[in-house]
Amino acid sequence: MPKLAPKRRQKDQKKKMENQKQTGPEAPIKVSTLNCINLSNPDIHQSVSLLKQACLDCGFFYVVNHGISQEFMDEVFVQSKKFFDLPLDEKMKILRSEKHRGYTPLLDEHLDLENQVHGDYKEGYYIGVNVPENDPESEKPFNGRNVWPESGVLPGWRETMEKFHHEALEVVKEVARIIALALDLEVDFFDKPDILGKPIAILRLLHYEGKISDPSKGIYGAGAHSDFGFVTLLATDDVMGLQICRDKDAKPQIWEYVTPIKGAFIVNLGDMLERWSNCIFKSTLHRVLGNGQDRYSIAYFVEPNHDCLVECLPTCKSENNPPKFPPIRCSTYLSQRYKDTHADLNAYNK
């Protein structure tokens, strides 16, 4: 398994985290080692092997040399911070719509109802595929018009985010080709018009505002959850916080920090791909613990077309391993998952 970060940096991170104890029934937290997929590697067989190993093991891996320049990544983070630095009343002018576009305030999302006392101590901003209101496609649950801060408030902000949205989708499509090969499918299986032809692609800017997490008191930056859909790209700053749990049924659960690597995307599989692969590939529990520092990350969630029927892939079933789930339409599945985890918008009118 390749080393992902410089050895000195790995040692420094391990020294900080290895012996950290949590109060309550949790085990010590360690630092994870994840496979790294180099998208410029000409040896596709090596990339497929590394990705397959990661997907069978924990569903998390790094992607490097993905084609988005470091300068542009840095600019996206600068622009994200500018938005979150705005006064709250300015941000609330573009409160998220029922189509999941716009600002999500602190505590709006509640990912772990069983263990969280309040919602997540983070604020966010949703940007989707822009579909005008007069387009018949806008009737679909996750289609709609994006909302933006006024250009006079944040000049150039919209253009930066639209460019990143477009470039990140190309990265996901490249990763999807390697996933297809790892599942013994044709390389362009997920590229089909009825799968990623018109994807539900949601960019989400995130700011964790410095609240110190305390699992023993039910306080988290983001509660434990697995992502809902197909594939997620995550870019982070250099503040540690993301943790994964490889075995959600372990008692106690073992949590591992994922080290931020500058310029890399952390990639993880969602529940929909686990379902699609008949649980061969894993969608893994993860959470964010705040340590008192402001932390910024950029998540990019990509799902198939609204009408895509998610049913057991032909290479993932056999007489001894029949399909574990009935077929379900992508938008039906996602709509319920979002409803279960977000505050009712009517609460903001009270």
Secondary structure, DSSP 8 states (H G I E B T S, - for coil): ----S-HHHHHHHHHHHTT---SSS----EE----EEETT-S-HHHHHHHHHHHHHHTSEEEEES-S--HHHHHHHHHHHHHHHTS-HHHHHTTB--TTS-EEE-TT-B-S-TTT-SSS-SEEEEEE--B--TTSGGGGSTT-B------TTTSTTHHHHHHHHHHHHHHHHHHHHHHHHHHTTS-TTGGGSTTTTSS-EEEEEEEEEE----BGGGTB-SEEEE--SSSEEEEEE-S---EEEES-TT-SS---EE----TT-EEEEE-HHHHHHTTTSS---EEEE---SSEEEEEEEEEE--TT-EE---GGG--SSS--SS--EEHHHHHHHHHHHHB--GGGGG-
